[in-house]
Amino acid sequence: MRVFWATGDFDSFKLTTQWIRAPRWYLNHQRQLQFWLVLMTQTIYLTMLVQAIVTLMKRREWAVTFVALAILGLTAFHVGLWEVEGRYALPLLPGLMLLSIVGGRELPVWHLNRVMRRQLTWLVVVLAAISVVSLWQTSQATRITDVVRGNQGNGRYVVSTVQKIGPGHAVTTPLAVSGKSNVLRLKPVATHGRVTITLTKGAHVVKRWRGSANELTTLNYPLTAAGNLRLAIKNIGQTPVRYGVMATNYSRLTGRVTAKRHAYLQVVIKQQFIKPHALTTGAASLAVVGCVALATILALGRLRPETE
């Protein structure tokens, strides 16, 4: 059970870091929402897998065999010969869905008497209780210590460049922050010059740092509400300093496409929690599992009784 439950690390539900427009409620609760979304998809996947196995056991048709061989071939290629990524499972989904639909038609119709229905109802209740405990343990075992509130150019799917800041010169970059934040990470590139870094929100100076560029990489500042911040780096030394930047053809604040390319500093903005948060609460686990258990019990009640 602990292996089956997800912790929210699922590629398909994670926004690309270059997205700057998304519902704030989603941006601020990504890990919690991913936890339930992945749990739902895993449950659906398990159901499709069982029904596909039923199809393969009961049918000996060439079409079913062809779909099954296509799934096995794609799986062997991506798992055995190529890198394993979640997105590579997408071509397998149509074939699995087809086999699952056929298998669903092959499932027998149950005719239950009152005793069997009562026993299945109690079985559902026991499984629901086990599920609530397991979900709560998984949530407690995986705790959230920080949440990314803004990210510009992490270098995984884009090509980063380097910008040189000469003595006495400065660069500024806007920061779109989706929620409360208190940690800022920069990417200096093999430089030992001295800089002054200023973080502002509107006309208010949130915090100012001064020191070596290599040392000022992870910057802590007072907890600041969501909004647009501005970061300024000024070279106060005698030698040039270099920082990782991203060149984009859109505005970092509005997302609108621009005719001219703009260089933005590579930054990661986070909210770091003093007390780590669990993925979900016991009340949420109880509510979700309770709804599923109630729906299952109602479905059992609608099954046709066994004929005498």
N, C-alpha and C positions, 0 to 999 in steps of 0.2 A: 504493500500500500504506500509506503514512504517513497519508494522508487517511482510509482505511477504518478503521484501528485507532482504538479509542476511548481517551480519557484518563480516563474515570470520571465525567465531568460529565453525568449523565443523571437527569432529574427523577424518573422513576418509581421509582428505587432509593434516593432520598434520603428519610430520615425527616423528617417535619415537625418543626420545632424545638420544638414544644410536647410532643412525646413524651418521657416521662422513663423509660419502661420498655422496654427492648430488651436482647437478649443483649449482654453486655459485649464479647465477642469481635468482634461486628459493629460496635458503637459505636467501638471502638478501631482498627478496620481498615476503615473505610467506603470510603476512596478506593481501596485495593487491591482490595477485593471488588467495588466498582462497576466497576473496570477490566475484570475478567474477566466480570462479568455483562453489561455492555454489549457486550463483544466477542462473547459467545455470542448475544445477541439480534440483533446486526447480521449475524452469519453466518446465523442462521435467517431473518431478513428477506430477505437476499440470495437464499437458496434459494427462498423463497416467491415472490419477485419474478420470478425466472427461470422458475419453473414456471407462474406466472400469464401470463407472456408467451407461453409455449408454448400455453396454453389459447386465448388470443386469436388466435393465428396459425392454429390448427387447427380451431377451432369457430366456426360462424356461427349460433348459436342465440340466440333472443331473451332467454333467462334469463342467459346469459353477458354479452350486451350490456348488459342492465339493471344487472347488478352492476358492470360496468366503468364505466358512466355514473354510477352512484351514487358510486363512489370518486372519479371525476374531479370531480363536482359538489361533494362535501364538501371535496376538496383545494382547488379553486378558491376556495371560500368562506373557508376558514380561512387560506389562504396569501395570496390576493389581496385579500380584503375585510375580514378580521378579523386579530387578532394571531396570531402563530405560536407555539404552545406544544406541547411534547411530548405533553401529555395529550390534545390535540385529535386526535391520530392514532389514538386508541383506537377511534372508530367505524369507521375504515377497516379495522381488523384482521379482523373477521369476513368481509367481502367478499374481502379478499386471501387469507385462509385457504381460502375456498371455491374461488376460482380456482386456488389452488396445488394443492389436492387433486385437482381435475379435471385439471390439467396433469400431475401426477404419474402419473396413469393413462395419459396419452398418451405418456409417455416410452418409447422403444423398448427392447427387451430386448437387451442386448449379448451377442454370442457371440465370445469372444476366443480366438485361438490362443496358443501359448506365447510367441511372439516379441512379439506385441502386449501380452500381459500383463506381460512383462518390461520393455518400454518404458514402460508406464504406471506400473509400480512405481518405476522410476528417476525418472520425472517427479514422482511424489508425494514422493520423497526430496528432490529439488531444490527443489520448492515449500516443503517443510517447512523446509529450511535457510534459504531466503529469508525465510520468515515469522518464524523465530527471530531473525534479525538485525534485521528491521524492528520487531518487538515490543521488542527491547532498545533500539533507537535511540529509539523513541517514549517508552519508560519513562524514559530518560536525559534526553530533551528536556523532559519534564514532571515537575518535582520538587516534592515536598511540603515546604513551609517551615513550616507550622503545621497543627494539627488541632484542630477545635472539640470540646471536652470537655463543654461545657454551654452552653445558650442559653435565655434567657427573654425572650420577646416582642420579636422583631426588627421588628415593625411592618409586615411585608409582607402578612400575611393576617389581622391582628388590629388593633384600634383601641387605640392607646396613649394613656395619660393622663399627667398630671403631678401629682406630689405635692410639696407645699411643706413644708420643714422649718424651723421657726422657730428663733430664737436659743436655744441651750441644749438643744434637743430632738434626738432621735436616732431613726433607723429601722434595723431589722435585717431581713435576709432570708436564708433558707437557700439553699444552693447544692448541687445534686446534680451531682457531677463523676464522669464515667465512667472517666477514666484520669488519668495524670499530667498536671499542669498547672503553668504558671508565668506566665501572662499573664491579666489581668482587665481588661475594658473596661466602662466605665460610660457613662451618657448624661445628663450635666447639661444643663439647658435654660436658656440665656441667664442665667447667674447668676455673680456675682463674689464671693460670700461665702467665708469660710474654713471648712474642715471638717477633721475627723479621721476617717480611714477605717481600720478595723481588720478584718483577715481572720484568722479563727481556725478551728482544727480541733480539736474537743473543747475541752479546757482549754488547748491550746497556741496561742499567738499566732504565726501564720505571719509576718505583717508588719504594720506600722502606718505610715500616711502622714499628713502634715499639710501643708496649703497651700490654694491657691485651688481651688474646685470645678471651674472651667473648665480648669485645668491638670492636675488629677488625673483624666484620662479613661482613659489606657492605663497600667495599673499592672503592673509586673514584680515577681515575688517568687520565692523559692527553689522549685525543683522539688518539688512536693508530690504524694504518692500519691493514688490515687482514694479517694473517700469523700464524706461530707457536710461541707461547709464552712459557715461563717456569716460574713456581711458586715454590718458596722455602720458607719453614717455619722452623725456627730454634728456639728451646726452650732456652731462655736466663735466665730463672728463676731457682728456686730451687726445683720445684715440676713438675711432669709430666703433659703434656697437651694432650688432646684427640680431634681428629677430625674425622668426618664421612668420610669413604672411600668406594670405590667400588673395588671389586676384579674381574678382567676380564681376559679372555684368548686371548685377542687381543691387538694389539698396538693402543694406543689412537691417534697416528698421522697418521699411514698408514692404519689401519684397518685390517692388516694381522693377521691371527690366530697364536698364539705362543704356544709353548709346556709348558711354565711356566706361572703361573698366576701372574699378576702384580696388585699392589694396587695403585689406583689413588684417589686423594682427590676429595670429592664431591664439585663441583664448578658450578656456573652459571655465564656466561659472557654475558653482555648486552651492547647495545649502548643506552644511555639515551639521549633523545633529549631535548634541551633547549626550543624549540618551538614545541609543538605536531604536528604531521602530520595527515592529513586526510587519510581515507582509499583509496580514489581515487580522481581524479581531475574532474572538470566539463567537460574538453575536452574529457577525456576518456569516461565519461558517455554519452556525446553527440555522440561520434563516434560509440559506441556499440549500443545504442538505434537507431541511424540513420541507421545503417546497417540492423538491424532487421526490422525496419519500411520499408526500401526500398525493402527488400526481400518479405515482406508481400504484398506491393503494386504491385510488379511484379507478385506475385502469383495470386492476384485478377485479373490482366490483362490477365492472361492465362486461366481463367475460361471461359467456353463456354457461348456465349451470349444466352439470352432467345429466344426461337423460337416464331415467331409471329403466 
